[in-house]
Amino acid sequence: MTPAINLLLKSKIAHQVLQYEHDAQAESFGLEAAQKLSLAANVVFKTLVVKLDTQTLCVAILPVERMLSMKLLAKAVGAKKAQMADKAEVERVTGYVLGGVSPLGQKKRLMTIIDTSARELQTFYVSAGKRGLEIALTPDDLASILNARFAAICQ
């Protein structure tokens, strides 16, 4: 059990945990998850942690096949600029290793933005907090438990 799964169980949110054999040589953890679970890349979402010009951290959740637009993310949260957060800071603040960062059960609750493309889906998949482990749930349930907002944040 990971903190992400424990949070969903405690909150009584319907979900499904999927597991696959992680390949340490994989170039993209998210695309690897989609491929190994036989899922379309547009339903598997990655969790990125970004540092804003205000020095606060923010979580961006977007399809693994897409690229994050720092400009759109900054605009969505009322900042001027955004950049990828430092690996060590991400791991310290979330409690997860890169490639296994879940938006759920992080050590510190961060402002979270989910790409609007998730709204078109009944179910989508996010990291369960460990490489090789994904959680299936509804975008609205994820947004609700995280107090997240939806915004167009992809290039």
C-alpha positions in Angstrom: 0.0 0.0 0.0 1.1 3.5 -0.8 0.0 6.8 0.8 -2.0 7.4 -2.4 -4.0 4.1 -2.2 -4.4 4.6 1.6 -5.9 8.1 1.0 -8.4 6.7 -1.5 -9.4 3.9 0.8 -9.8 6.2 3.8 -11.9 8.6 1.7 -14.0 5.8 0.3 -13.3 6.8 -3.3 -14.0 4.2 -6.0 -10.8 3.2 -7.7 -8.8 0.3 -9.2 -5.1 -0.4 -8.7 -3.2 -1.7 -11.7 0.2 -3.2 -11.6 2.9 -3.9 -14.2 6.5 -4.9 -14.3 8.5 -1.6 -14.4 11.5 -1.5 -16.7 14.3 0.6 -15.1 15.5 1.4 -18.7 12.2 3.0 -19.8 12.7 6.5 -21.2 9.2 7.6 -20.3 7.5 6.2 -17.1 4.1 7.3 -18.2 4.3 5.9 -21.7 5.7 2.7 -20.3 2.6 2.4 -18.0 0.2 3.0 -21.0 2.0 0.4 -23.1 2.3 -2.3 -20.4 -1.3 -1.8 -19.3 -2.6 -1.8 -22.9 -4.1 1.7 -22.4 -4.4 4.6 -24.8 -1.8 7.3 -23.9 -4.4 10.0 -23.7 -6.0 8.3 -20.6 -2.8 7.8 -18.6 -1.8 11.1 -16.9 1.6 12.1 -15.5 2.1 14.1 -12.3 4.7 17.0 -12.7 5.8 19.3 -9.9 6.5 22.8 -11.0 8.1 25.8 -9.1 6.4 29.1 -9.7 8.1 32.5 -9.7 6.4 33.0 -6.3 8.7 30.2 -5.0 5.7 28.0 -4.3 5.3 24.5 -5.8 2.3 23.4 -7.9 1.3 20.0 -9.3 0.3 19.7 -13.0 -1.6 16.5 -14.1 -1.6 15.9 -17.8 -1.7 13.1 -20.4 1.6 11.3 -20.7 1.7 11.9 -24.4 1.5 15.7 -24.1 4.0 18.4 -23.0 3.3 20.9 -20.2 3.1 24.5 -21.2 4.8 26.5 -18.5 3.2 29.7 -19.8 -0.4 28.2 -19.6 0.2 26.7 -16.2 1.6 29.9 -14.8 -1.4 31.8 -16.2 -3.8 29.2 -14.7 -2.5 29.8 -11.2 -1.9 33.5 -11.4 1.9 33.4 -11.6 4.2 35.1 -14.2 6.6 32.2 -14.7 6.9 28.5 -14.0 9.7 25.9 -14.3 10.2 22.3 -13.4 11.0 21.9 -9.7 14.3 20.4 -8.6 14.3 16.6 -8.3 15.4 16.6 -4.6 12.8 19.2 -3.7 10.0 17.2 -5.5 11.0 14.0 -3.6 11.2 15.8 -0.3 7.9 17.6 -0.6 5.9 14.7 -2.1 7.5 11.8 -0.4 7.7 10.0 -3.8 10.6 9.2 -6.2 10.5 10.7 -9.7 8.6 8.4 -12.0 6.4 7.4 -9.2 5.0 10.7 -8.0 1.3 10.4 -7.3 -0.9 13.4 -7.0 -2.5 11.7 -4.1 -1.1 11.2 -0.6 1.8 13.7 -0.9 3.5 14.8 2.3 2.5 18.3 1.7 -0.8 19.3 -0.1 0.1 21.4 -3.1 -2.1 23.5 -5.4 -3.1 21.1 -8.2 -4.2 21.8 -11.8 -5.6 19.0 -14.0 -5.5 19.4 -17.8 -9.0 20.0 -19.2 -8.7 17.0 -21.5 -9.4 14.8 -18.4 -13.0 16.2 -18.3 -13.7 14.2 -21.5 -12.9 10.9 -19.8 -15.0 8.6 -17.7 -11.9 7.1 -16.1 -8.2 8.0 -16.2 -5.1 6.7 -14.7 -2.5 8.4 -12.4 0.5 7.0 -10.5 -0.3 5.2 -7.3 3.0 6.4 -5.8 5.4 3.7 -7.0 6.9 2.9 -10.4 4.8 0.0 -11.9 1.6 1.0 -10.0 -1.3 3.0 -11.4 -4.7 4.0 -10.0 -7.8 4.2 -12.2 -10.5 6.7 -11.0 -12.7 9.5 -12.3 -11.2 12.9 -13.0 -13.9 14.5 -10.8 -13.1 12.3 -7.9 -9.4 13.2 -8.2 -10.2 16.9 -8.4 -12.6 16.6 -5.4 -10.1 14.9 -3.1 -7.3 17.2 -4.1 -9.3 20.4 -4.3 -7.8 20.7 -7.8 -8.9 22.9 -10.7 -9.2 22.1 -14.4 -7.3 24.3 -16.9 -5.8 23.9 -20.3 -2.1 23.4 -19.5 -0.7 21.5 -22.5 1.2 22.8 -25.4 
